Amino acid sequence: MAAAAAQTLQLRPLGNTGLKLSSVRLLKLLLAFRFYGGTLSEKVLGRALKALGAPRDQYIVSTKCGRYKEGFDFCAERVTKSIDESLERLQLDYVDIFHCHDIEFGSLDQIVNETLPALLKLKQAGKIRFIGITGLPLGIFTYVLDRVPPGTVDVILSYCHYSINDSTLEDLLPYLKSKGVGVISASPLSMGLLTEAGGPEWHPASSELKAACRAAVDHCKERGKNISKLALQYSLTNTDISTILVGMKSVKEVEENIAAALELATVGMDEEALSEITEILKPVKNQTWPSGIQQR
């Protein structure tokens, strides 16, 4: 099925990087964010890539810096040390995309004046190819991009802002396109809210938003529809978003997401079901939650 997906799924350009990604992150883009699993994801991916033995130009590796087990640290010394640690675990000479992780938890002025200049030096040294910034509040992206030279930031990774219940990222896309910045959108299922299992207990959404999403899930289930498939397909429809990141914890989920993407590409989406869900979620449309520290 993966081979069929490679032939059918649309490849989209990632800003001005020259990279092309499948519209849903199933192929080619490999993520190993050091914070998750206490660096375990980088170690596992490194071993897997070594065992696979594929040519380095056949896959794209992305990881993050700035967020660690002990907390956030965006100083130049720490992020510079981070790349060497990550490369050792990944058993690679360079990574394709190096993201600053959840920058709203640090000083945005530090990101502009210290962190990004340090990453540019790593880029010049050949340890990273492209620089990314990630976070939840959309305002962090314009704040940083308006204060750095063009071409400093190659990619942004936004999450929970392009899904059926929240599509506010759409308003930012023309601006990002004008800057030549590639767009990766994560969490099309709103961190689990648009799944039958529901979000985790710690999910920061309001009780109102959680209740509305549960009502949408129940509505789909009663009609034999899969809300997760619908949510993923909805997120894939905007071609100005380079790729969609969706979590998958089993082979079954991988196969279901491949099938959903292929169905969208060949048959289309269930517009009637989407309209019904959109109406249910209308009272909480674009509602989000706070994230990060107060910026000065």
Secondary structure, 3 states (H helix, E strand, C coil): CHHHHHHHCCEEECCCCCCEEECECCCCEEECCCCCCCCHHHHHHHHHHHHHCCCHHHCEEEEEECEECCEECCCHHHHHHHHHHHHHHHCCCCEEEEEECCHHHCCHHHHHHHHHHHHHHHHHCCCEEEEEEEECCCHHHHHHHCCCCCCCCCEEEEECCCECCECCHHHHHHHHHHCCCEEEEECCCCCCCCCCCCCCCCCCCCHHHHHHHHHHHHHHHHCCCCHHHHHHHHHHCCCCCCEEECCCCCHHHHHHHHHHHHHHHHCCCCHHHHHHHHHHHHHHCCCCCCCCCCCC
